[in-house]
Amino acid sequence: IPEDFRPTFLSDITEEKFSARSTTCKDGPQCPFRAFYAQTIQDEHFCRLLAKNISITGKFTDKSELIPKVRERLASIQLHCYSMIELQLIDLQNEDSSSNEGKEMQVYLSVIAEAEGSSCLNMFLKHNAVLEEGSASRNFSLQLT
């Protein structure tokens, strides 16, 4: 196909970046909200349920290695806690025309390609409520695709 007629992908001409309104959590690495999610995604029961879901959908056949692989992959997720996450769409071809309006997000995932075909997943979590000590009712939802 001649270059003039090739399709342009949106990801080739735009980029999402954190806006100036995005703010990290004041508690930093000691944030209880972040600690809760880190503990939850590394929990043995959570890993087993996730592995079971993967094996049921037929995406993995060797079940003896599945749980350690799931645990290893979940442990590699980098969690970042924010009190406000706002993304701004940047027009890479004309940055002066980029919108100043951002889109507020609850969760933002960023995958960074690394050497040898591996990748690093960064999970940016927004929170605005303090978790009570010993609270048994915390909502954690992960959609598997």
C-alpha positions as CSV (number, residue, x, y, z in Angstrom):
1,I,0.0,0.0,0.0
2,P,1.4,3.4,-0.9
3,E,2.4,5.5,2.2
4,D,-0.3,8.1,1.5
5,F,-3.0,5.5,1.7
6,R,-1.8,3.6,4.8
7,P,-4.0,4.0,7.8
8,T,-2.8,6.1,10.7
9,F,-3.2,4.6,14.1
10,L,-4.5,6.9,16.9
11,S,-1.6,5.7,19.1
12,D,0.9,7.0,16.5
13,I,-0.4,10.6,16.6
14,T,-1.7,11.0,20.2
15,E,-0.4,10.2,23.7
16,E,-1.9,10.3,27.2
17,K,0.1,12.0,29.9
18,F,-0.6,12.9,33.5
19,S,-2.0,16.5,33.7
20,A,-0.7,19.1,36.2
21,R,-3.7,18.3,38.4
22,S,-2.5,14.7,39.1
23,T,-1.1,14.4,42.6
24,T,0.7,11.6,44.3
25,C,-0.5,10.4,47.7
26,K,0.9,12.3,50.6
27,D,1.7,9.0,52.4
28,G,4.0,7.7,49.6
29,P,5.2,4.1,50.0
30,Q,3.6,3.9,53.5
31,C,0.1,4.5,52.2
32,P,-2.4,2.0,53.7
33,F,-4.5,2.0,50.6
34,R,-1.5,1.0,48.4
35,A,-0.4,-1.6,51.0
36,F,-3.9,-3.2,51.0
37,Y,-3.8,-3.6,47.2
38,A,-0.2,-4.9,47.2
39,Q,-1.2,-7.5,49.8
40,T,-4.4,-8.5,48.0
41,I,-2.8,-9.1,44.6
42,Q,0.0,-11.1,46.2
43,D,-2.3,-13.2,48.4
44,E,-2.2,-17.0,47.8
45,H,-6.0,-17.3,47.6
46,F,-6.2,-14.5,45.1
47,C,-3.4,-16.1,43.0
48,R,-5.2,-19.5,43.1
49,L,-8.5,-18.0,42.0
50,L,-6.8,-16.1,39.2
51,A,-4.9,-19.2,38.1
52,K,-8.2,-21.2,38.1
53,N,-9.8,-18.6,35.9
54,I,-6.9,-18.7,33.5
55,S,-7.0,-22.5,33.3
56,I,-10.8,-22.6,32.8
57,T,-10.5,-20.3,29.8
58,G,-7.9,-22.6,28.4
59,K,-5.1,-20.0,28.1
60,F,-2.6,-22.2,30.0
61,T,-2.3,-26.0,29.9
62,D,0.5,-26.9,32.4
63,K,-1.3,-26.2,35.7
64,S,1.7,-27.3,37.9
65,E,3.6,-24.2,36.8
66,L,0.6,-21.8,36.6
67,I,0.3,-20.6,40.2
68,P,4.0,-19.7,40.5
69,K,3.9,-17.9,37.2
70,V,0.8,-16.0,38.2
71,R,2.3,-15.1,41.6
72,E,5.6,-14.0,39.9
73,R,3.7,-11.8,37.4
74,L,1.5,-10.2,40.0
75,A,4.5,-9.5,42.2
76,S,6.1,-7.6,39.3
77,I,3.3,-5.0,39.2
78,Q,4.5,-1.6,40.3
79,L,1.8,0.1,42.4
80,H,1.6,3.9,42.5
81,C,-0.9,5.7,44.8
82,Y,-2.5,9.0,43.7
83,S,-5.0,11.2,45.4
84,M,-5.9,12.6,41.9
85,I,-5.3,11.0,38.5
86,E,-6.1,13.1,35.5
87,L,-4.9,12.2,32.0
88,Q,-4.5,14.7,29.2
89,L,-4.6,13.8,25.5
90,I,-1.6,15.1,23.7
91,D,-1.6,15.6,19.9
92,L,1.9,14.5,18.9
93,Q,1.8,16.2,15.5
94,N,0.7,19.6,16.9
95,E,1.3,19.9,20.6
96,D,0.1,23.5,20.6
97,S,-3.4,22.4,19.8
98,S,-3.6,19.8,22.6
99,S,-6.6,20.0,24.9
100,N,-6.0,21.5,28.4
101,E,-9.0,19.5,29.6
102,G,-8.1,16.2,31.3
103,K,-10.0,13.1,32.0
104,E,-10.2,12.0,35.6
105,M,-9.4,8.3,36.2
106,Q,-9.8,5.8,39.1
107,V,-7.1,3.5,37.8
108,Y,-4.6,3.9,35.0
109,L,-2.4,1.1,33.7
110,S,0.8,1.7,31.9
111,V,2.8,-1.2,30.2
112,I,6.4,-0.5,29.5
113,A,8.3,-2.8,27.2
114,E,11.6,-4.1,28.5
115,A,14.4,-6.1,27.0
116,E,13.9,-9.6,25.7
117,G,10.1,-9.2,25.0
118,S,9.2,-8.8,28.7
119,S,7.2,-5.9,30.0
120,C,6.6,-4.0,33.3
121,L,3.1,-3.1,34.4
122,N,2.6,0.1,36.3
123,M,-0.8,0.4,38.1
124,F,-1.7,3.9,39.2
125,L,-4.5,3.8,41.8
126,K,-6.6,6.8,42.9
127,H,-8.0,7.0,46.4
128,N,-9.7,9.7,48.4
129,A,-10.9,7.8,51.5
130,V,-8.9,6.6,54.5
131,L,-9.1,2.8,55.1
132,E,-10.2,2.0,58.6
133,E,-8.0,-0.4,60.6
134,G,-9.6,-3.9,60.6
135,S,-12.2,-3.0,58.0
136,A,-13.4,-6.2,56.4
137,S,-15.4,-4.6,53.6
138,R,-13.0,-3.3,51.0
139,N,-13.9,-3.4,47.4
140,F,-11.4,-4.9,45.0
141,S,-12.4,-5.7,41.4
142,L,-10.1,-6.9,38.6
143,Q,-11.6,-7.5,35.2
144,L,-9.8,-10.2,33.3
145,T,-9.5,-10.0,29.5
